[in-house]
Amino acid sequence: KLVKFKGDFIWDKHENEDEIFYVIEGSFTMKLRDGDIEIKENEFIIIPNGVEHCPFAPEEVAVMLFEPAGTVNTGNTDSEFTKHNLQKI
């Protein structure tokens, strides 16, 4: 999945799926309960299933997400950020 985001997201976790966030353009901070990690262009982070996380980008960032196609972007949390119908490009 290719996504762009800016600003605060929500805390969520995925019970059964790991997620890989690969930064194509820009950078963002992955907030974790035990500390924050900055991910820069051409870097990636793997979030294991069950780990609460919250992406934050002060400026727009382009990210490629590697996760099963049916994975809901907000994991176990339903919010205004939840996307049920993804646009194909």
PDB file of N, CA, C and O in Angstrom:
ATOM      1  N   LYS A   1       0.847  -1.170   0.000  1.00  0.00           N
ATOM      2  CA  LYS A   1       0.000   0.000   0.000  1.00  0.00           C
ATOM      3  C   LYS A   1       0.894   1.235   0.000  1.00  0.00           C
ATOM      4  O   LYS A   1       1.886   1.286   0.727  1.00  0.00           O
ATOM      5  N   LEU A   2       0.547   2.221  -0.806  1.00  0.00           N
ATOM      6  CA  LEU A   2       1.244   3.505  -0.809  1.00  0.00           C
ATOM      7  C   LEU A   2       0.365   4.511  -0.096  1.00  0.00           C
ATOM      8  O   LEU A   2      -0.811   4.665  -0.426  1.00  0.00           O
ATOM      9  N   VAL A   3       0.936   5.197   0.884  1.00  0.00           N
ATOM     10  CA  VAL A   3       0.161   6.170   1.651  1.00  0.00           C
ATOM     11  C   VAL A   3       0.965   7.446   1.833  1.00  0.00           C
ATOM     12  O   VAL A   3       2.196   7.439   1.811  1.00  0.00           O
ATOM     13  N   LYS A   4       0.242   8.533   2.012  1.00  0.00           N
ATOM     14  CA  LYS A   4       0.836   9.802   2.422  1.00  0.00           C
ATOM     15  C   LYS A   4       0.095  10.243   3.665  1.00  0.00           C
ATOM     16  O   LYS A   4      -1.123  10.094   3.761  1.00  0.00           O
ATOM     17  N   PHE A   5       0.836  10.789   4.617  1.00  0.00           N
ATOM     18  CA  PHE A   5       0.176  11.321   5.799  1.00  0.00           C
ATOM     19  C   PHE A   5       0.974  12.481   6.365  1.00  0.00           C
ATOM     20  O   PHE A   5       2.159  12.650   6.077  1.00  0.00           O
ATOM     21  N   LYS A   6       0.296  13.267   7.172  1.00  0.00           N
ATOM     22  CA  LYS A   6       0.906  14.419   7.832  1.00  0.00           C
ATOM     23  C   LYS A   6       0.180  14.620   9.151  1.00  0.00           C
ATOM     24  O   LYS A   6      -1.044  14.506   9.220  1.00  0.00           O
ATOM     25  N   GLY A   7       0.941  14.920  10.195  1.00  0.00           N
ATOM     26  CA  GLY A   7       0.354  15.188  11.499  1.00  0.00           C
ATOM     27  C   GLY A   7       0.229  13.941  12.349  1.00  0.00           C
ATOM     28  O   GLY A   7       0.874  12.921  12.105  1.00  0.00           O
ATOM     29  N   ASP A   8      -0.626  14.058  13.361  1.00  0.00           N
ATOM     30  CA  ASP A   8      -0.846  12.958  14.297  1.00  0.00           C
ATOM     31  C   ASP A   8      -1.769  11.913  13.714  1.00  0.00           C
ATOM     32  O   ASP A   8      -2.710  12.241  12.991  1.00  0.00           O
ATOM     33  N   PHE A   9      -1.508  10.667  14.021  1.00  0.00           N
ATOM     34  CA  PHE A   9      -2.409   9.579  13.700  1.00  0.00           C
ATOM     35  C   PHE A   9      -3.009   9.119  15.025  1.00  0.00           C
ATOM     36  O   PHE A   9      -3.125   9.930  15.943  1.00  0.00           O
ATOM     37  N   ILE A  10      -3.380   7.895  15.156  1.00  0.00           N
ATOM     38  CA  ILE A  10      -3.928   7.377  16.409  1.00  0.00           C
ATOM     39  C   ILE A  10      -3.070   6.212  16.881  1.00  0.00           C
ATOM     40  O   ILE A  10      -2.361   5.589  16.090  1.00  0.00           O
ATOM     41  N   TRP A  11      -3.141   5.927  18.167  1.00  0.00           N
ATOM     42  CA  TRP A  11      -2.501   4.736  18.699  1.00  0.00           C
ATOM     43  C   TRP A  11      -3.322   3.536  18.253  1.00  0.00           C
ATOM     44  O   TRP A  11      -4.543   3.525  18.405  1.00  0.00           O
ATOM     45  N   ASP A  12      -2.656   2.524  17.703  1.00  0.00           N
ATOM     46  CA  ASP A  12      -3.349   1.301  17.325  1.00  0.00           C
ATOM     47  C   ASP A  12      -2.386   0.132  17.373  1.00  0.00           C
ATOM     48  O   ASP A  12      -1.177   0.302  17.534  1.00  0.00           O
ATOM     49  N   LYS A  13      -2.944  -1.049  17.230  1.00  0.00           N
ATOM     50  CA  LYS A  13      -2.124  -2.256  17.120  1.00  0.00           C
ATOM     51  C   LYS A  13      -2.873  -3.252  16.252  1.00  0.00           C
ATOM     52  O   LYS A  13      -4.093  -3.172  16.106  1.00  0.00           O
ATOM     53  N   HIS A  14      -2.146  -4.172  15.688  1.00  0.00           N
ATOM     54  CA  HIS A  14      -2.707  -5.212  14.829  1.00  0.00           C
ATOM     55  C   HIS A  14      -2.450  -6.547  15.517  1.00  0.00           C
ATOM     56  O   HIS A  14      -1.302  -6.930  15.746  1.00  0.00           O
ATOM     57  N   GLU A  15      -3.518  -7.240  15.839  1.00  0.00           N
ATOM     58  CA  GLU A  15      -3.407  -8.476  16.620  1.00  0.00           C
ATOM     59  C   GLU A  15      -2.691  -9.598  15.871  1.00  0.00           C
ATOM     60  O   GLU A  15      -1.980 -10.395  16.483  1.00  0.00           O
ATOM     61  N   ASN A  16      -2.877  -9.666  14.541  1.00  0.00           N
ATOM     62  CA  ASN A  16      -2.363 -10.814  13.790  1.00  0.00           C
ATOM     63  C   ASN A  16      -1.344 -10.481  12.714  1.00  0.00           C
ATOM     64  O   ASN A  16      -0.732 -11.389  12.150  1.00  0.00           O
ATOM     65  N   GLU A  17      -1.147  -9.205  12.414  1.00  0.00           N
ATOM     66  CA  GLU A  17      -0.284  -8.836  11.292  1.00  0.00           C
ATOM     67  C   GLU A  17       0.899  -7.985  11.741  1.00  0.00           C
ATOM     68  O   GLU A  17       0.747  -7.079  12.560  1.00  0.00           O
ATOM     69  N   ASP A  18       2.078  -8.284  11.199  1.00  0.00           N
ATOM     70  CA  ASP A  18       3.215  -7.379  11.317  1.00  0.00           C
ATOM     71  C   ASP A  18       3.039  -6.303  10.248  1.00  0.00           C
ATOM     72  O   ASP A  18       2.346  -6.520   9.255  1.00  0.00           O
ATOM     73  N   GLU A  19       3.665  -5.146  10.451  1.00  0.00           N
ATOM     74  CA  GLU A  19       3.634  -4.073   9.452  1.00  0.00           C
ATOM     75  C   GLU A  19       5.056  -3.605   9.184  1.00  0.00           C
ATOM     76  O   GLU A  19       5.869  -3.506  10.103  1.00  0.00           O
ATOM     77  N   ILE A  20       5.349  -3.322   7.934  1.00  0.00           N
ATOM     78  CA  ILE A  20       6.619  -2.713   7.556  1.00  0.00           C
ATOM     79  C   ILE A  20       6.303  -1.362   6.933  1.00  0.00           C
ATOM     80  O   ILE A  20       5.525  -1.276   5.983  1.00  0.00           O
ATOM     81  N   PHE A  21       6.909  -0.307   7.470  1.00  0.00           N
ATOM     82  CA  PHE A  21       6.770   1.051   6.952  1.00  0.00           C
ATOM     83  C   PHE A  21       8.092   1.418   6.281  1.00  0.00           C
ATOM     84  O   PHE A  21       9.113   1.534   6.959  1.00  0.00           O
ATOM     85  N   TYR A  22       8.090   1.603   4.955  1.00  0.00           N
ATOM     86  CA  TYR A  22       9.281   2.003   4.204  1.00  0.00           C
ATOM     87  C   TYR A  22       9.065   3.431   3.707  1.00  0.00           C
ATOM     88  O   TYR A  22       8.100   3.700   2.991  1.00  0.00           O
ATOM     89  N   VAL A  23       9.964   4.350   4.084  1.00  0.00           N
ATOM     90  CA  VAL A  23       9.804   5.765   3.735  1.00  0.00           C
ATOM     91  C   VAL A  23      10.350   6.025   2.334  1.00  0.00           C
ATOM     92  O   VAL A  23      11.536   5.837   2.065  1.00  0.00           O
ATOM     93  N   ILE A  24       9.461   6.460   1.454  1.00  0.00           N
ATOM     94  CA  ILE A  24       9.829   6.800   0.080  1.00  0.00           C
ATOM     95  C   ILE A  24      10.306   8.243   0.003  1.00  0.00           C
ATOM     96  O   ILE A  24      11.298   8.544  -0.662  1.00  0.00           O
ATOM     97  N   GLU A  25       9.596   9.131   0.685  1.00  0.00           N
ATOM     98  CA  GLU A  25       9.936  10.558   0.657  1.00  0.00           C
ATOM     99  C   GLU A  25       9.559  11.192   1.985  1.00  0.00           C
ATOM    100  O   GLU A  25       8.444  11.007   2.472  1.00  0.00           O
ATOM    101  N   GLY A  26      10.492  11.944   2.575  1.00  0.00           N
ATOM    102  CA  GLY A  26      10.231  12.614   3.846  1.00  0.00           C
ATOM    103  C   GLY A  26      10.741  11.797   5.018  1.00  0.00           C
ATOM    104  O   GLY A  26      11.649  10.979   4.872  1.00  0.00           O
ATOM    105  N   SER A  27      10.152  12.025   6.177  1.00  0.00           N
ATOM    106  CA  SER A  27      10.498  11.276   7.385  1.00  0.00           C
ATOM    107  C   SER A  27       9.321  11.355   8.349  1.00  0.00           C
ATOM    108  O   SER A  27       8.443  12.207   8.214  1.00  0.00           O
ATOM    109  N   PHE A  28       9.322  10.455   9.318  1.00  0.00           N
ATOM    110  CA  PHE A  28       8.282  10.491  10.346  1.00  0.00           C
ATOM    111  C   PHE A  28       8.803   9.848  11.620  1.00  0.00           C
ATOM    112  O   PHE A  28       9.834   9.175  11.623  1.00  0.00           O
ATOM    113  N   THR A  29       8.077  10.066  12.685  1.00  0.00           N
ATOM    114  CA  THR A  29       8.408   9.478  13.975  1.00  0.00           C
ATOM    115  C   THR A  29       7.389   8.400  14.290  1.00  0.00           C
ATOM    116  O   THR A  29       6.183   8.633  14.212  1.00  0.00           O
ATOM    117  N   MET A  30       7.876   7.216  14.646  1.00  0.00           N
ATOM    118  CA  MET A  30       6.989   6.160  15.103  1.00  0.00           C
ATOM    119  C   MET A  30       7.018   6.203  16.625  1.00  0.00           C
ATOM    120  O   MET A  30       8.031   5.898  17.254  1.00  0.00           O
ATOM    121  N   LYS A  31       5.892   6.586  17.199  1.00  0.00           N
ATOM    122  CA  LYS A  31       5.779   6.601  18.653  1.00  0.00           C
ATOM    123  C   LYS A  31       5.461   5.184  19.118  1.00  0.00           C
ATOM    124  O   LYS A  31       4.542   4.537  18.615  1.00  0.00           O
ATOM    125  N   LEU A  32       6.237   4.724  20.082  1.00  0.00           N
ATOM    126  CA  LEU A  32       6.016   3.430  20.714  1.00  0.00           C
ATOM    127  C   LEU A  32       5.885   3.670  22.206  1.00  0.00           C
ATOM    128  O   LEU A  32       6.351   4.694  22.703  1.00  0.00           O
ATOM    129  N   ARG A  33       5.271   2.765  22.922  1.00  0.00           N
ATOM    130  CA  ARG A  33       5.064   2.965  24.367  1.00  0.00           C
ATOM    131  C   ARG A  33       6.382   3.085  25.124  1.00  0.00           C
ATOM    132  O   ARG A  33       6.425   3.709  26.183  1.00  0.00           O
ATOM    133  N   ASP A  34       7.458   2.498  24.600  1.00  0.00           N
ATOM    134  CA  ASP A  34       8.742   2.573  25.304  1.00  0.00           C
ATOM    135  C   ASP A  34       9.733   3.533  24.654  1.00  0.00           C
ATOM    136  O   ASP A  34      10.927   3.479  24.951  1.00  0.00           O
ATOM    137  N   GLY A  35       9.253   4.418  23.763  1.00  0.00           N
ATOM    138  CA  GLY A  35      10.127   5.417  23.156  1.00  0.00           C
ATOM    139  C   GLY A  35       9.783   5.665  21.702  1.00  0.00           C
ATOM    140  O   GLY A  35       9.040   4.902  21.083  1.00  0.00           O
ATOM    141  N   ASP A  36      10.334   6.743  21.166  1.00  0.00           N
ATOM    142  CA  ASP A  36      10.064   7.149  19.788  1.00  0.00           C
ATOM    143  C   ASP A  36      11.252   6.800  18.890  1.00  0.00           C
ATOM    144  O   ASP A  36      12.403   6.813  19.326  1.00  0.00           O
ATOM    145  N   ILE A  37      10.947   6.487  17.619  1.00  0.00           N
ATOM    146  CA  ILE A  37      11.984   6.178  16.637  1.00  0.00           C
ATOM    147  C   ILE A  37      11.728   7.032  15.406  1.00  0.00           C
ATOM    148  O   ILE A  37      10.615   7.049  14.881  1.00  0.00           O
ATOM    149  N   GLU A  38      12.763   7.748  14.937  1.00  0.00           N
ATOM    150  CA  GLU A  38      12.632   8.528  13.711  1.00  0.00           C
ATOM    151  C   GLU A  38      13.037   7.659  12.528  1.00  0.00           C
ATOM    152  O   GLU A  38      14.087   7.016  12.541  1.00  0.00           O
ATOM    153  N   ILE A  39      12.181   7.652  11.498  1.00  0.00           N
ATOM    154  CA  ILE A  39      12.445   6.886  10.288  1.00  0.00           C
ATOM    155  C   ILE A  39      12.583   7.872   9.146  1.00  0.00           C
ATOM    156  O   ILE A  39      11.664   8.641   8.863  1.00  0.00           O
ATOM    157  N   LYS A  40      13.744   7.848   8.486  1.00  0.00           N
ATOM    158  CA  LYS A  40      14.052   8.807   7.420  1.00  0.00           C
ATOM    159  C   LYS A  40      13.893   8.155   6.051  1.00  0.00           C
ATOM    160  O   LYS A  40      13.681   6.949   5.934  1.00  0.00           O
ATOM    161  N   GLU A  41      14.004   8.993   5.017  1.00  0.00           N
ATOM    162  CA  GLU A  41      13.890   8.528   3.641  1.00  0.00           C
ATOM    163  C   GLU A  41      14.816   7.338   3.390  1.00  0.00           C
ATOM    164  O   GLU A  41      15.975   7.345   3.803  1.00  0.00           O
ATOM    165  N   ASN A  42      14.293   6.321   2.714  1.00  0.00           N
ATOM    166  CA  ASN A  42      14.997   5.079   2.382  1.00  0.00           C
ATOM    167  C   ASN A  42      15.279   4.192   3.590  1.00  0.00           C
ATOM    168  O   ASN A  42      16.094   3.272   3.503  1.00  0.00           O
ATOM    169  N   GLU A  43      14.619   4.454   4.709  1.00  0.00           N
ATOM    170  CA  GLU A  43      14.718   3.592   5.884  1.00  0.00           C
ATOM    171  C   GLU A  43      13.365   2.926   6.106  1.00  0.00           C
ATOM    172  O   GLU A  43      12.350   3.349   5.551  1.00  0.00           O
ATOM    173  N   PHE A  44      13.369   1.879   6.925  1.00  0.00           N
ATOM    174  CA  PHE A  44      12.106   1.221   7.239  1.00  0.00           C
ATOM    175  C   PHE A  44      12.085   0.786   8.693  1.00  0.00           C
ATOM    176  O   PHE A  44      13.118   0.715   9.359  1.00  0.00           O
ATOM    177  N   ILE A  45      10.875   0.497   9.168  1.00  0.00           N
ATOM    178  CA  ILE A  45      10.685  -0.020  10.510  1.00  0.00           C
ATOM    179  C   ILE A  45       9.667  -1.143  10.432  1.00  0.00           C
ATOM    180  O   ILE A  45       8.687  -1.061   9.690  1.00  0.00           O
ATOM    181  N   ILE A  46       9.909  -2.191  11.203  1.00  0.00           N
ATOM    182  CA  ILE A  46       8.974  -3.309  11.298  1.00  0.00           C
ATOM    183  C   ILE A  46       8.269  -3.213  12.646  1.00  0.00           C
ATOM    184  O   ILE A  46       8.910  -3.144  13.695  1.00  0.00           O
ATOM    185  N   ILE A  47       6.949  -3.210  12.601  1.00  0.00           N
ATOM    186  CA  ILE A  47       6.146  -3.199  13.824  1.00  0.00           C
ATOM    187  C   ILE A  47       5.535  -4.593  13.970  1.00  0.00           C
ATOM    188  O   ILE A  47       4.657  -4.970  13.194  1.00  0.00           O
ATOM    189  N   PRO A  48       5.995  -5.358  14.964  1.00  0.00           N
ATOM    190  CA  PRO A  48       5.445  -6.705  15.151  1.00  0.00           C
ATOM    191  C   PRO A  48       3.974  -6.658  15.574  1.00  0.00           C
ATOM    192  O   PRO A  48       3.519  -5.679  16.167  1.00  0.00           O
ATOM    193  N   ASN A  49       3.244  -7.724  15.263  1.00  0.00           N
ATOM    194  CA  ASN A  49       1.845  -7.762  15.676  1.00  0.00           C
ATOM    195  C   ASN A  49       1.736  -7.615  17.192  1.00  0.00           C
ATOM    196  O   ASN A  49       2.595  -8.079  17.942  1.00  0.00           O
ATOM    197  N   GLY A  50       0.669  -6.963  17.618  1.00  0.00           N
ATOM    198  CA  GLY A  50       0.419  -6.761  19.038  1.00  0.00           C
ATOM    199  C   GLY A  50       1.111  -5.562  19.660  1.00  0.00           C
ATOM    200  O   GLY A  50       0.868  -5.259  20.828  1.00  0.00           O
ATOM    201  N   VAL A  51       1.974  -4.863  18.910  1.00  0.00           N
ATOM    202  CA  VAL A  51       2.710  -3.714  19.452  1.00  0.00           C
ATOM    203  C   VAL A  51       1.951  -2.423  19.148  1.00  0.00           C
ATOM    204  O   VAL A  51       1.684  -2.111  17.988  1.00  0.00           O
ATOM    205  N   GLU A  52       1.604  -1.673  20.201  1.00  0.00           N
ATOM    206  CA  GLU A  52       0.939  -0.386  20.009  1.00  0.00           C
ATOM    207  C   GLU A  52       1.911   0.605  19.396  1.00  0.00           C
ATOM    208  O   GLU A  52       3.078   0.677  19.783  1.00  0.00           O
ATOM    209  N   HIS A  53       1.411   1.368  18.431  1.00  0.00           N
ATOM    210  CA  HIS A  53       2.254   2.345  17.742  1.00  0.00           C
ATOM    211  C   HIS A  53       1.402   3.503  17.259  1.00  0.00           C
ATOM    212  O   HIS A  53       0.184   3.387  17.124  1.00  0.00           O
ATOM    213  N   CYS A  54       2.072   4.633  16.998  1.00  0.00           N
ATOM    214  CA  CYS A  54       1.379   5.843  16.556  1.00  0.00           C
ATOM    215  C   CYS A  54       2.325   6.647  15.668  1.00  0.00           C
ATOM    216  O   CYS A  54       3.250   7.283  16.173  1.00  0.00           O
ATOM    217  N   PRO A  55       2.106   6.628  14.347  1.00  0.00           N
ATOM    218  CA  PRO A  55       2.950   7.419  13.450  1.00  0.00           C
ATOM    219  C   PRO A  55       2.663   8.913  13.585  1.00  0.00           C
ATOM    220  O   PRO A  55       1.516   9.319  13.773  1.00  0.00           O
ATOM    221  N   PHE A  56       3.712   9.724  13.488  1.00  0.00           N
ATOM    222  CA  PHE A  56       3.569  11.181  13.501  1.00  0.00           C
ATOM    223  C   PHE A  56       4.530  11.773  12.481  1.00  0.00           C
ATOM    224  O   PHE A  56       5.716  11.445  12.472  1.00  0.00           O
ATOM    225  N   ALA A  57       4.009  12.655  11.614  1.00  0.00           N
ATOM    226  CA  ALA A  57       4.841  13.327  10.609  1.00  0.00           C
ATOM    227  C   ALA A  57       4.545  14.821  10.644  1.00  0.00           C
ATOM    228  O   ALA A  57       3.427  15.230  10.330  1.00  0.00           O
ATOM    229  N   PRO A  58       5.533  15.652  11.023  1.00  0.00           N
ATOM    230  CA  PRO A  58       5.297  17.100  11.042  1.00  0.00           C
ATOM    231  C   PRO A  58       5.061  17.664   9.647  1.00  0.00           C
ATOM    232  O   PRO A  58       4.374  18.674   9.492  1.00  0.00           O
ATOM    233  N   GLU A  59       5.629  17.015   8.629  1.00  0.00           N
ATOM    234  CA  GLU A  59       5.425  17.374   7.219  1.00  0.00           C
ATOM    235  C   GLU A  59       4.956  16.120   6.489  1.00  0.00           C
ATOM    236  O   GLU A  59       5.155  15.003   6.965  1.00  0.00           O
ATOM    237  N   GLU A  60       4.333  16.317   5.332  1.00  0.00           N
ATOM    238  CA  GLU A  60       3.822  15.163   4.593  1.00  0.00           C
ATOM    239  C   GLU A  60       4.940  14.170   4.284  1.00  0.00           C
ATOM    240  O   GLU A  60       6.042  14.556   3.896  1.00  0.00           O
ATOM    241  N   VAL A  61       4.639  12.904   4.459  1.00  0.00           N
ATOM    242  CA  VAL A  61       5.586  11.825   4.196  1.00  0.00           C
ATOM    243  C   VAL A  61       4.902  10.793   3.293  1.00  0.00           C
ATOM    244  O   VAL A  61       3.705  10.538   3.422  1.00  0.00           O
ATOM    245  N   ALA A  62       5.676  10.208   2.384  1.00  0.00           N
ATOM    246  CA  ALA A  62       5.177   9.138   1.516  1.00  0.00           C
ATOM    247  C   ALA A  62       5.785   7.822   1.993  1.00  0.00           C
ATOM    248  O   ALA A  62       7.003   7.697   2.121  1.00  0.00           O
ATOM    249  N   VAL A  63       4.924   6.852   2.251  1.00  0.00           N
ATOM    250  CA  VAL A  63       5.344   5.586   2.846  1.00  0.00           C
ATOM    251  C   VAL A  63       4.751   4.421   2.061  1.00  0.00           C
ATOM    252  O   VAL A  63       3.598   4.467   1.631  1.00  0.00           O
ATOM    253  N   MET A  64       5.555   3.377   1.881  1.00  0.00           N
ATOM    254  CA  MET A  64       5.044   2.123   1.346  1.00  0.00           C
ATOM    255  C   MET A  64       4.843   1.191   2.538  1.00  0.00           C
ATOM    256  O   MET A  64       5.774   0.926   3.300  1.00  0.00           O
ATOM    257  N   LEU A  65       3.616   0.701   2.686  1.00  0.00           N
ATOM    258  CA  LEU A  65       3.282  -0.217   3.774  1.00  0.00           C
ATOM    259  C   LEU A  65       3.258  -1.642   3.240  1.00  0.00           C
ATOM    260  O   LEU A  65       2.598  -1.931   2.242  1.00  0.00           O
ATOM    261  N   PHE A  66       3.978  -2.519   3.907  1.00  0.00           N
ATOM    262  CA  PHE A  66       3.937  -3.936   3.573  1.00  0.00           C
ATOM    263  C   PHE A  66       3.145  -4.632   4.666  1.00  0.00           C
ATOM    264  O   PHE A  66       3.584  -4.725   5.812  1.00  0.00           O
ATOM    265  N   GLU A  67       1.960  -5.122   4.287  1.00  0.00           N
ATOM    266  CA  GLU A  67       1.063  -5.803   5.211  1.00  0.00           C
ATOM    267  C   GLU A  67       0.045  -6.570   4.367  1.00  0.00           C
ATOM    268  O   GLU A  67      -0.117  -6.261   3.186  1.00  0.00           O
ATOM    269  N   PRO A  68      -0.638  -7.552   4.934  1.00  0.00           N
ATOM    270  CA  PRO A  68      -1.656  -8.259   4.157  1.00  0.00           C
ATOM    271  C   PRO A  68      -2.706  -7.291   3.608  1.00  0.00           C
ATOM    272  O   PRO A  68      -3.046  -6.305   4.262  1.00  0.00           O
ATOM    273  N   ALA A  69      -3.215  -7.572   2.418  1.00  0.00           N
ATOM    274  CA  ALA A  69      -4.150  -6.668   1.736  1.00  0.00           C
ATOM    275  C   ALA A  69      -5.367  -6.333   2.579  1.00  0.00           C
ATOM    276  O   ALA A  69      -5.864  -5.209   2.502  1.00  0.00           O
ATOM    277  N   GLY A  70      -5.858  -7.247   3.366  1.00  0.00           N
ATOM    278  CA  GLY A  70      -7.064  -7.013   4.155  1.00  0.00           C
ATOM    279  C   GLY A  70      -6.838  -6.304   5.474  1.00  0.00           C
ATOM    280  O   GLY A  70      -7.785  -6.117   6.238  1.00  0.00           O
ATOM    281  N   THR A  71      -5.607  -5.903   5.764  1.00  0.00           N
ATOM    282  CA  THR A  71      -5.300  -5.249   7.032  1.00  0.00           C
ATOM    283  C   THR A  71      -5.934  -3.867   7.083  1.00  0.00           C
ATOM    284  O   THR A  71      -5.738  -3.054   6.180  1.00  0.00           O
ATOM    285  N   VAL A  72      -6.697  -3.600   8.143  1.00  0.00           N
ATOM    286  CA  VAL A  72      -7.306  -2.282   8.337  1.00  0.00           C
ATOM    287  C   VAL A  72      -6.235  -1.342   8.860  1.00  0.00           C
ATOM    288  O   VAL A  72      -5.491  -1.698   9.774  1.00  0.00           O
ATOM    289  N   ASN A  73      -6.148  -0.142   8.290  1.00  0.00           N
ATOM    290  CA  ASN A  73      -5.057   0.781   8.613  1.00  0.00           C
ATOM    291  C   ASN A  73      -5.027   1.224  10.070  1.00  0.00           C
ATOM    292  O   ASN A  73      -3.974   1.631  10.561  1.00  0.00           O
ATOM    293  N   THR A  74      -6.146   1.156  10.767  1.00  0.00           N
ATOM    294  CA  THR A  74      -6.166   1.569  12.173  1.00  0.00           C
ATOM    295  C   THR A  74      -6.225   0.375  13.119  1.00  0.00           C
ATOM    296  O   THR A  74      -6.558   0.527  14.294  1.00  0.00           O
ATOM    297  N   GLY A  75      -5.905  -0.805  12.611  1.00  0.00           N
ATOM    298  CA  GLY A  75      -5.812  -1.990  13.455  1.00  0.00           C
ATOM    299  C   GLY A  75      -7.063  -2.255  14.253  1.00  0.00           C
ATOM    300  O   GLY A  75      -8.149  -2.416  13.697  1.00  0.00           O
ATOM    301  N   ASN A  76      -6.901  -2.301  15.580  1.00  0.00           N
ATOM    302  CA  ASN A  76      -8.009  -2.625  16.468  1.00  0.00           C
ATOM    303  C   ASN A  76      -8.822  -1.402  16.876  1.00  0.00           C
ATOM    304  O   ASN A  76      -9.702  -1.514  17.729  1.00  0.00           O
ATOM    305  N   THR A  77      -8.553  -0.245  16.292  1.00  0.00           N
ATOM    306  CA  THR A  77      -9.223   1.000  16.653  1.00  0.00           C
ATOM    307  C   THR A  77     -10.009   1.518  15.457  1.00  0.00           C
ATOM    308  O   THR A  77      -9.479   1.601  14.349  1.00  0.00           O
ATOM    309  N   ASP A  78     -11.282   1.869  15.682  1.00  0.00           N
ATOM    310  CA  ASP A  78     -12.095   2.463  14.624  1.00  0.00           C
ATOM    311  C   ASP A  78     -12.154   3.963  14.888  1.00  0.00           C
ATOM    312  O   ASP A  78     -12.550   4.390  15.973  1.00  0.00           O
ATOM    313  N   SER A  79     -11.762   4.764  13.897  1.00  0.00           N
ATOM    314  CA  SER A  79     -11.730   6.220  14.083  1.00  0.00           C
ATOM    315  C   SER A  79     -11.984   6.915  12.759  1.00  0.00           C
ATOM    316  O   SER A  79     -12.257   6.271  11.746  1.00  0.00           O
ATOM    317  N   GLU A  80     -11.890   8.238  12.779  1.00  0.00           N
ATOM    318  CA  GLU A  80     -12.062   9.017  11.550  1.00  0.00           C
ATOM    319  C   GLU A  80     -10.953   8.726  10.540  1.00  0.00           C
ATOM    320  O   GLU A  80     -11.089   9.074   9.367  1.00  0.00           O
ATOM    321  N   PHE A  81      -9.857   8.093  10.971  1.00  0.00           N
ATOM    322  CA  PHE A  81      -8.749   7.749  10.077  1.00  0.00           C
ATOM    323  C   PHE A  81      -8.932   6.390   9.394  1.00  0.00           C
ATOM    324  O   PHE A  81      -8.201   6.068   8.458  1.00  0.00           O
ATOM    325  N   THR A  82      -9.894   5.598   9.850  1.00  0.00           N
ATOM    326  CA  THR A  82     -10.087   4.252   9.316  1.00  0.00           C
ATOM    327  C   THR A  82     -10.508   4.301   7.849  1.00  0.00           C
ATOM    328  O   THR A  82     -11.446   5.009   7.482  1.00  0.00           O
ATOM    329  N   LYS A  83      -9.801   3.539   7.021  1.00  0.00           N
ATOM    330  CA  LYS A  83     -10.094   3.446   5.586  1.00  0.00           C
ATOM    331  C   LYS A  83     -10.560   2.022   5.283  1.00  0.00           C
ATOM    332  O   LYS A  83      -9.803   1.065   5.444  1.00  0.00           O
ATOM    333  N   HIS A  84     -11.818   1.891   4.841  1.00  0.00           N
ATOM    334  CA  HIS A  84     -12.351   0.567   4.511  1.00  0.00           C
ATOM    335  C   HIS A  84     -12.272   0.280   3.017  1.00  0.00           C
ATOM    336  O   HIS A  84     -12.141  -0.876   2.616  1.00  0.00           O
ATOM    337  N   ASN A  85     -12.349   1.309   2.200  1.00  0.00           N
ATOM    338  CA  ASN A  85     -12.284   1.146   0.745  1.00  0.00           C
ATOM    339  C   ASN A  85     -11.074   1.907   0.221  1.00  0.00           C
ATOM    340  O   ASN A  85     -11.079   3.136   0.151  1.00  0.00           O
ATOM    341  N   LEU A  86     -10.046   1.166  -0.142  1.00  0.00           N
ATOM    342  CA  LEU A  86      -8.811   1.796  -0.595  1.00  0.00           C
ATOM    343  C   LEU A  86      -8.861   2.071  -2.087  1.00  0.00           C
ATOM    344  O   LEU A  86      -9.404   1.282  -2.861  1.00  0.00           O
ATOM    345  N   GLN A  87      -8.289   3.194  -2.476  1.00  0.00           N
ATOM    346  CA  GLN A  87      -8.212   3.575  -3.887  1.00  0.00           C
ATOM    347  C   GLN A  87      -7.030   2.855  -4.523  1.00  0.00           C
ATOM    348  O   GLN A  87      -5.940   2.818  -3.952  1.00  0.00           O
ATOM    349  N   LYS A  88      -7.242   2.288  -5.695  1.00  0.00           N
ATOM    350  CA  LYS A  88      -6.145   1.646  -6.424  1.00  0.00           C
ATOM    351  C   LYS A  88      -5.516   2.658  -7.357  1.00  0.00           C
ATOM    352  O   LYS A  88      -6.208   3.469  -7.973  1.00  0.00           O
ATOM    353  N   ILE A  89      -4.179   2.602  -7.459  1.00  0.00           N
ATOM    354  CA  ILE A  89      -3.483   3.532  -8.356  1.00  0.00           C
ATOM    355  C   ILE A  89      -2.753   2.767  -9.433  1.00  0.00           C
ATOM    356  O   ILE A  89      -2.105   3.371 -10.288  1.00  0.00           O
TER     357      ILE A  89
END
